[in-house]
Amino acid sequence: MKRLTRAPNLITAQHWVNVLSTAGVSCQLHNRYLNGALGEIPADQCAPEIWIVDDRDESLALRLLERARSGPASDARPWRCAKCGEVLEAQFTVCWQCGTARDPLDG
């Protein structure tokens, strides 16, 4: 198990965990409840952390997080759901028609 990154807040951390899990990267969210200890514990030790279970997933996980941080490019094209064929705008990661997740490595 290896620490991948720290997140600025719990909401962002949970989003990143969801992105990684959808892509099949097994991970865990640590320090979920330490925000309440801020002041008693140094701030840099209270931030939510994402840990990956298999160190071999590190490269893929870092690429996925970079894409999650930056969002779709301004000129990103719509994508077609592999299951139902619905065409969706680039910012959507799940098909609203059938609930199928877009492949996180597809543009």
Sequence and secondary structure as in RCSB ss.txt:
>XXXX:A:sequence
MKRLTRAPNLITAQHWVNVLSTAGVSCQLHNRYLNGALGEIPADQCAPEIWIVDDRDESLALRLLERARSGPASD
ARPWRCAKCGEVLEAQFTVCWQCGTARDPLDG
>XXXX:A:secstr
 EEEEE SSHHHHHHHHHHHHHTT  EEEE TTGGGGBTTB GGGTS EEEESSGGGHHHHHHHHHHHHH S TT
   EE TTT  EE TT  B TTT  B  TT  
